[in-house]
Amino acid sequence: MSPSDWRALIEAYLDGRLSAEAFMRRFVDGWRAGGAAAPRAIAAMQATVEAFEAEVLEAGEEGEVSDDELRQAAQRALANLSEEPTVTPHTFDRTRAREDMRRFQIQMRGCAGLGCLIALAWVGLCFLQVFVVIEWVQRSFDWPALPSTIVGAVLAFVPIVGNVLAFLGATEIWSWPAWLAALVFFAAPAVTIFSGWSRYRQFGPPRG
């Protein structure tokens, strides 16, 4: 990004056209793309943005973290930002290496938290649903194991159809209470899908 691009980004945030979290994501993307060629005013602000990103990840929701310090840093950067980019030598930067390591640790901590629990729950529900639907197909049509497995595995991944068949299998074959089967095969998948989508919209895809 050029100095004018950085200036436009900061002005959009200070003018209220970008939320603090959206500014943070665009700043991080621009910093990674610009690397050592970023202006000094931007380099001075980078640590503040990284600290804000860590707080947002820990909070888990947008708008929960105060951006007063981030806004002050943006105002200072805008005042000091010149139109001429400052290029530093392409040598090993210990400070940048430590910052990259900290970013990696933050992302790993986020992955080890709610996001991974959601993914594990989703995988577990998928396996359970496939198993129940296969058994329901085999019992209902008195088919051999191989065709029941093939047809049941396909039907289990059909939206709504797979949930309904898993519900029938759990209540008719396993004698589950209707409320428990509905909780496992309807409510739980809906919650995991909604939670995963909300985290994707909030934090975006994983950034390497």
Phi and psi in degrees as GROMACS dihedral restraints (atoms count N, CA, C in turn):
[ dihedral_restraints ]
;  ai    aj    ak    al  type     phi  dphi    fc
    3     4     5     6     1   -83.9    20    10
    4     5     6     7     1   164.3    20    10
    6     7     8     9     1   -55.4    20    10
    7     8     9    10     1   -36.7    20    10
    9    10    11    12     1   -66.7    20    10
   10    11    12    13     1   -34.5    20    10
   12    13    14    15     1   -65.5    20    10
   13    14    15    16     1   -43.6    20    10
   15    16    17    18     1   -61.7    20    10
   16    17    18    19     1   -41.7    20    10
   18    19    20    21     1   -61.6    20    10
   19    20    21    22     1   -43.7    20    10
   21    22    23    24     1   -64.3    20    10
   22    23    24    25     1   -38.8    20    10
   24    25    26    27     1   -64.5    20    10
   25    26    27    28     1   -46.5    20    10
   27    28    29    30     1   -65.3    20    10
   28    29    30    31     1   -41.3    20    10
   30    31    32    33     1   -63.7    20    10
   31    32    33    34     1   -38.3    20    10
   33    34    35    36     1   -61.8    20    10
   34    35    36    37     1   -37.4    20    10
   36    37    38    39     1   -70.9    20    10
   37    38    39    40     1   -47.1    20    10
   39    40    41    42     1   -67.4    20    10
   40    41    42    43     1   -28.6    20    10
   42    43    44    45     1   -82.4    20    10
   43    44    45    46     1    -5.7    20    10
   45    46    47    48     1    88.7    20    10
   46    47    48    49     1     7.0    20    10
   48    49    50    51     1   -80.6    20    10
   49    50    51    52     1   -13.9    20    10
   51    52    53    54     1  -129.6    20    10
   52    53    54    55     1   137.9    20    10
   54    55    56    57     1   -70.9    20    10
   55    56    57    58     1   165.3    20    10
   57    58    59    60     1   -61.3    20    10
   58    59    60    61     1   -39.4    20    10
   60    61    62    63     1   -70.3    20    10
   61    62    63    64     1   -39.1    20    10
   63    64    65    66     1   -66.1    20    10
   64    65    66    67     1   -40.8    20    10
   66    67    68    69     1   -61.5    20    10
   67    68    69    70     1   -42.7    20    10
   69    70    71    72     1   -58.0    20    10
   70    71    72    73     1   -47.2    20    10
   72    73    74    75     1   -64.3    20    10
   73    74    75    76     1   -42.4    20    10
   75    76    77    78     1   -68.9    20    10
   76    77    78    79     1   -35.9    20    10
   78    79    80    81     1   -63.8    20    10
   79    80    81    82     1   -46.7    20    10
   81    82    83    84     1   -62.0    20    10
   82    83    84    85     1   -42.8    20    10
   84    85    86    87     1   -62.6    20    10
   85    86    87    88     1   -43.2    20    10
   87    88    89    90     1   -66.7    20    10
   88    89    90    91     1   -37.0    20    10
   90    91    92    93     1   -64.4    20    10
   91    92    93    94     1   -43.6    20    10
   93    94    95    96     1   -66.4    20    10
   94    95    96    97     1   -35.7    20    10
   96    97    98    99     1   -73.2    20    10
   97    98    99   100     1   -36.1    20    10
   99   100   101   102     1   -81.5    20    10
  100   101   102   103     1   -35.4    20    10
  102   103   104   105     1    61.4    20    10
  103   104   105   106     1  -134.2    20    10
  105   106   107   108     1   -70.8    20    10
  106   107   108   109     1   -13.2    20    10
  108   109   110   111     1   -83.8    20    10
  109   110   111   112     1     0.3    20    10
  111   112   113   114     1   -67.0    20    10
  112   113   114   115     1   145.8    20    10
  114   115   116   117     1   -60.6    20    10
  115   116   117   118     1   159.2    20    10
  117   118   119   120     1   -63.2    20    10
  118   119   120   121     1   -37.3    20    10
  120   121   122   123     1   -61.5    20    10
  121   122   123   124     1   -35.9    20    10
  123   124   125   126     1   -73.1    20    10
  124   125   126   127     1   -41.0    20    10
  126   127   128   129     1   -61.8    20    10
  127   128   129   130     1   -36.4    20    10
  129   130   131   132     1   -68.5    20    10
  130   131   132   133     1   -26.9    20    10
  132   133   134   135     1   -87.4    20    10
  133   134   135   136     1   -17.8    20    10
  135   136   137   138     1   -58.9    20    10
  136   137   138   139     1   -40.3    20    10
  138   139   140   141     1   -64.2    20    10
  139   140   141   142     1   -36.9    20    10
  141   142   143   144     1   -65.6    20    10
  142   143   144   145     1   -41.1    20    10
  144   145   146   147     1   -64.2    20    10
  145   146   147   148     1   -42.0    20    10
  147   148   149   150     1   -62.8    20    10
  148   149   150   151     1   -40.6    20    10
  150   151   152   153     1   -65.2    20    10
  151   152   153   154     1   -39.5    20    10
  153   154   155   156     1   -65.3    20    10
  154   155   156   157     1   -40.3    20    10
  156   157   158   159     1   -60.6    20    10
  157   158   159   160     1   -41.5    20    10
  159   160   161   162     1   -63.0    20    10
  160   161   162   163     1   -41.3    20    10
  162   163   164   165     1   -66.9    20    10
  163   164   165   166     1   -37.8    20    10
  165   166   167   168     1   -65.8    20    10
  166   167   168   169     1   -42.4    20    10
  168   169   170   171     1   -63.0    20    10
  169   170   171   172     1   -39.5    20    10
  171   172   173   174     1   -70.2    20    10
  172   173   174   175     1   -36.6    20    10
  174   175   176   177     1   -69.2    20    10
  175   176   177   178     1   -37.2    20    10
  177   178   179   180     1    82.6    20    10
  178   179   180   181     1    -2.1    20    10
  180   181   182   183     1  -141.7    20    10
  181   182   183   184     1   145.1    20    10
  183   184   185   186     1   -76.1    20    10
  184   185   186   187     1   147.5    20    10
  186   187   188   189     1    84.5    20    10
  187   188   189   190     1    -2.8    20    10
  189   190   191   192     1   -87.5    20    10
  190   191   192   193     1   -20.2    20    10
  192   193   194   195     1  -103.9    20    10
  193   194   195   196     1   132.8    20    10
  195   196   197   198     1   -67.4    20    10
  196   197   198   199     1   136.0    20    10
  198   199   200   201     1  -107.5    20    10
  199   200   201   202     1    23.2    20    10
  201   202   203   204     1   -59.9    20    10
  202   203   204   205     1   -46.6    20    10
  204   205   206   207     1   -66.1    20    10
  205   206   207   208     1   -38.9    20    10
  207   208   209   210     1   -64.1    20    10
  208   209   210   211     1   -41.2    20    10
  210   211   212   213     1   -65.6    20    10
  211   212   213   214     1   -41.0    20    10
  213   214   215   216     1   -63.0    20    10
  214   215   216   217     1   -41.5    20    10
  216   217   218   219     1   -64.6    20    10
  217   218   219   220     1   -37.2    20    10
  219   220   221   222     1   -66.1    20    10
  220   221   222   223     1   -39.6    20    10
  222   223   224   225     1   -64.3    20    10
  223   224   225   226     1   -41.0    20    10
  225   226   227   228     1   -65.3    20    10
  226   227   228   229     1   -42.7    20    10
  228   229   230   231     1   -63.7    20    10
  229   230   231   232     1   -40.1    20    10
  231   232   233   234     1   -64.9    20    10
  232   233   234   235     1   -37.0    20    10
  234   235   236   237     1   -69.5    20    10
  235   236   237   238     1   -32.8    20    10
  237   238   239   240     1   -95.2    20    10
  238   239   240   241     1    -8.9    20    10
  240   241   242   243     1   -73.4    20    10
  241   242   243   244     1   126.6    20    10
  243   244   245   246     1  -105.6    20    10
  244   245   246   247     1   168.5    20    10
  246   247   248   249     1   -78.7    20    10
  247   248   249   250     1   -11.1    20    10
  249   250   251   252     1   -99.4    20    10
  250   251   252   253     1   121.3    20    10
  252   253   254   255     1   -70.8    20    10
  253   254   255   256     1   143.7    20    10
  255   256   257   258     1  -100.8    20    10
  256   257   258   259     1   121.0    20    10
  258   259   260   261     1  -104.9    20    10
  259   260   261   262     1   123.9    20    10
  261   262   263   264     1   -97.6    20    10
  262   263   264   265     1   155.9    20    10
  264   265   266   267     1   -60.3    20    10
  265   266   267   268     1   146.1    20    10
  267   268   269   270     1   -83.9    20    10
  268   269   270   271     1    70.6    20    10
  270   271   272   273     1  -117.4    20    10
  271   272   273   274     1   170.1    20    10
  273   274   275   276     1   -64.7    20    10
  274   275   276   277     1   127.1    20    10
  276   277   278   279     1  -111.4    20    10
  277   278   279   280     1   108.0    20    10
  279   280   281   282     1   -65.0    20    10
  280   281   282   283     1   -38.3    20    10
  282   283   284   285     1   -63.2    20    10
  283   284   285   286     1   -44.5    20    10
  285   286   287   288     1   -64.5    20    10
  286   287   288   289     1   -36.9    20    10
  288   289   290   291     1   -63.9    20    10
  289   290   291   292     1   -41.2    20    10
  291   292   293   294     1   -64.5    20    10
  292   293   294   295     1   -39.1    20    10
  294   295   296   297     1   -66.2    20    10
  295   296   297   298     1   -39.8    20    10
  297   298   299   300     1   -62.7    20    10
  298   299   300   301     1   -40.3    20    10
  300   301   302   303     1   -65.0    20    10
  301   302   303   304     1   -39.9    20    10
  303   304   305   306     1   -64.7    20    10
  304   305   306   307     1   -41.3    20    10
  306   307   308   309     1   -61.3    20    10
  307   308   309   310     1   -40.8    20    10
  309   310   311   312     1   -63.2    20    10
  310   311   312   313     1   -42.3    20    10
  312   313   314   315     1   -65.7    20    10
  313   314   315   316     1   -37.6    20    10
  315   316   317   318     1   -64.0    20    10
  316   317   318   319     1   -43.9    20    10
  318   319   320   321     1   -66.0    20    10
  319   320   321   322     1   -38.8    20    10
  321   322   323   324     1   -66.2    20    10
  322   323   324   325     1   -37.7    20    10
  324   325   326   327     1   -65.4    20    10
  325   326   327   328     1   -38.9    20    10
  327   328   329   330     1   -65.3    20    10
  328   329   330   331     1   -38.7    20    10
  330   331   332   333     1   -66.9    20    10
  331   332   333   334     1   -35.6    20    10
  333   334   335   336     1   -76.7    20    10
  334   335   336   337     1    -4.7    20    10
  336   337   338   339     1   -96.7    20    10
  337   338   339   340     1  -129.2    20    10
  339   340   341   342     1   -62.4    20    10
  340   341   342   343     1   -37.1    20    10
  342   343   344   345     1   -60.0    20    10
  343   344   345   346     1   -44.2    20    10
  345   346   347   348     1   -70.3    20    10
  346   347   348   349     1   -35.4    20    10
  348   349   350   351     1   -63.1    20    10
  349   350   351   352     1   -40.0    20    10
  351   352   353   354     1   -63.5    20    10
  352   353   354   355     1   -44.3    20    10
  354   355   356   357     1   -63.5    20    10
  355   356   357   358     1   -42.9    20    10
  357   358   359   360     1   -64.5    20    10
  358   359   360   361     1   -40.6    20    10
  360   361   362   363     1   -63.1    20    10
  361   362   363   364     1   -40.5    20    10
  363   364   365   366     1   -64.7    20    10
  364   365   366   367     1   -43.4    20    10
  366   367   368   369     1   -63.0    20    10
  367   368   369   370     1   -43.5    20    10
  369   370   371   372     1   -61.7    20    10
  370   371   372   373     1   -42.4    20    10
  372   373   374   375     1   -64.0    20    10
  373   374   375   376     1   -38.9    20    10
  375   376   377   378     1   -62.7    20    10
  376   377   378   379     1   -47.4    20    10
  378   379   380   381     1   -61.3    20    10
  379   380   381   382     1   -43.3    20    10
  381   382   383   384     1   -64.2    20    10
  382   383   384   385     1   -42.5    20    10
  384   385   386   387     1   -64.6    20    10
  385   386   387   388     1   -42.7    20    10
  387   388   389   390     1   -60.7    20    10
  388   389   390   391     1   -44.9    20    10
  390   391   392   393     1   -62.7    20    10
  391   392   393   394     1   -44.2    20    10
  393   394   395   396     1   -67.2    20    10
  394   395   396   397     1   -42.4    20    10
  396   397   398   399     1   -65.7    20    10
  397   398   399   400     1   -40.4    20    10
  399   400   401   402     1   -60.4    20    10
  400   401   402   403     1   -44.2    20    10
  402   403   404   405     1   -66.8    20    10
  403   404   405   406     1   -37.2    20    10
  405   406   407   408     1   -64.7    20    10
  406   407   408   409     1   -42.7    20    10
  408   409   410   411     1   -62.2    20    10
  409   410   411   412     1   -44.6    20    10
  411   412   413   414     1   -65.0    20    10
  412   413   414   415     1   -43.0    20    10
  414   415   416   417     1   -71.7    20    10
  415   416   417   418     1   -38.8    20    10
  417   418   419   420     1   -72.0    20    10
  418   419   420   421     1   -37.7    20    10
  420   421   422   423     1  -108.6    20    10
  421   422   423   424     1    -1.9    20    10
  423   424   425   426     1    54.9    20    10
  424   425   426   427     1    45.9    20    10
  426   427   428   429     1   -92.5    20    10
  427   428   429   430     1   159.3    20    10
  429   430   431   432     1   -65.1    20    10
  430   431   432   433     1   169.7    20    10
  432   433   434   435     1   -64.8    20    10
  433   434   435   436     1   -42.4    20    10
  435   436   437   438     1   -64.1    20    10
  436   437   438   439     1   -54.3    20    10
  438   439   440   441     1   -64.5    20    10
  439   440   441   442     1   -32.6    20    10
  441   442   443   444     1   -63.9    20    10
  442   443   444   445     1   -39.7    20    10
  444   445   446   447     1   -66.1    20    10
  445   446   447   448     1   -43.8    20    10
  447   448   449   450     1   -64.5    20    10
  448   449   450   451     1   -51.4    20    10
  450   451   452   453     1   -66.8    20    10
  451   452   453   454     1   -43.1    20    10
  453   454   455   456     1   -63.8    20    10
  454   455   456   457     1   -40.6    20    10
  456   457   458   459     1   -63.8    20    10
  457   458   459   460     1   -37.8    20    10
  459   460   461   462     1   -68.1    20    10
  460   461   462   463     1   -47.6    20    10
  462   463   464   465     1   -64.7    20    10
  463   464   465   466     1   -31.6    20    10
  465   466   467   468     1   -63.2    20    10
  466   467   468   469     1   -27.7    20    10
  468   469   470   471     1   -96.6    20    10
  469   470   471   472     1     3.5    20    10
  471   472   473   474     1   -80.9    20    10
  472   473   474   475     1   122.2    20    10
  474   475   476   477     1   -53.9    20    10
  475   476   477   478     1   141.4    20    10
  477   478   479   480     1    69.4    20    10
  478   479   480   481     1   -52.9    20    10
  480   481   482   483     1   -58.4    20    10
  481   482   483   484     1   -48.6    20    10
  483   484   485   486     1   -61.2    20    10
  484   485   486   487     1   -39.6    20    10
  486   487   488   489     1   -65.8    20    10
  487   488   489   490     1   -41.7    20    10
  489   490   491   492     1   -65.0    20    10
  490   491   492   493     1   -45.3    20    10
  492   493   494   495     1   -64.9    20    10
  493   494   495   496     1   -38.8    20    10
  495   496   497   498     1   -64.4    20    10
  496   497   498   499     1   -38.6    20    10
  498   499   500   501     1   -61.5    20    10
  499   500   501   502     1   -45.7    20    10
  501   502   503   504     1   -63.6    20    10
  502   503   504   505     1   -42.8    20    10
  504   505   506   507     1   -63.2    20    10
  505   506   507   508     1   -41.7    20    10
  507   508   509   510     1   -67.0    20    10
  508   509   510   511     1   -38.7    20    10
  510   511   512   513     1   -81.6    20    10
  511   512   513   514     1   -38.0    20    10
  513   514   515   516     1   -85.3    20    10
  514   515   516   517     1   -38.1    20    10
  516   517   518   519     1   -96.9    20    10
  517   518   519   520     1   -46.4    20    10
  519   520   521   522     1   -91.1    20    10
  520   521   522   523     1    -6.5    20    10
  522   523   524   525     1    61.6    20    10
  523   524   525   526     1    35.6    20    10
  525   526   527   528     1   -71.2    20    10
  526   527   528   529     1   149.2    20    10
  528   529   530   531     1   -63.3    20    10
  529   530   531   532     1   147.5    20    10
  531   532   533   534     1   -59.6    20    10
  532   533   534   535     1   -37.8    20    10
  534   535   536   537     1   -66.3    20    10
  535   536   537   538     1   -36.3    20    10
  537   538   539   540     1   -69.9    20    10
  538   539   540   541     1   -42.9    20    10
  540   541   542   543     1   -63.4    20    10
  541   542   543   544     1   -40.3    20    10
  543   544   545   546     1   -65.8    20    10
  544   545   546   547     1   -37.2    20    10
  546   547   548   549     1   -64.7    20    10
  547   548   549   550     1   -43.0    20    10
  549   550   551   552     1   -75.5    20    10
  550   551   552   553     1   -43.1    20    10
  552   553   554   555     1  -101.2    20    10
  553   554   555   556     1    -5.7    20    10
  555   556   557   558     1  -123.1    20    10
  556   557   558   559     1   -54.9    20    10
  558   559   560   561     1   -70.7    20    10
  559   560   561   562     1   -47.2    20    10
  561   562   563   564     1   -61.9    20    10
  562   563   564   565     1   -46.4    20    10
  564   565   566   567     1   -60.6    20    10
  565   566   567   568     1   -38.5    20    10
  567   568   569   570     1   -63.7    20    10
  568   569   570   571     1   -40.1    20    10
  570   571   572   573     1   -67.1    20    10
  571   572   573   574     1   -43.6    20    10
  573   574   575   576     1   -66.4    20    10
  574   575   576   577     1   -39.3    20    10
  576   577   578   579     1   -63.7    20    10
  577   578   579   580     1   -46.3    20    10
  579   580   581   582     1   -64.3    20    10
  580   581   582   583     1   -42.2    20    10
  582   583   584   585     1   -64.6    20    10
  583   584   585   586     1   -44.6    20    10
  585   586   587   588     1   -63.1    20    10
  586   587   588   589     1   -41.8    20    10
  588   589   590   591     1   -66.8    20    10
  589   590   591   592     1   -38.6    20    10
  591   592   593   594     1   -63.3    20    10
  592   593   594   595     1   -42.6    20    10
  594   595   596   597     1   -67.3    20    10
  595   596   597   598     1   -35.2    20    10
  597   598   599   600     1   -65.5    20    10
  598   599   600   601     1   -43.7    20    10
  600   601   602   603     1   -67.0    20    10
  601   602   603   604     1   -33.0    20    10
  603   604   605   606     1   -76.4    20    10
  604   605   606   607     1   -47.3    20    10
  606   607   608   609     1  -107.4    20    10
  607   608   609   610     1   -11.1    20    10
  609   610   611   612     1    75.7    20    10
  610   611   612   613     1  -177.7    20    10
  612   613   614   615     1   -68.2    20    10
  613   614   615   616     1   159.3    20    10
  615   616   617   618     1   -57.5    20    10
  616   617   618   619     1   135.2    20    10
  618   619   620   621     1  -103.6    20    10
  619   620   621   622     1   125.4    20    10
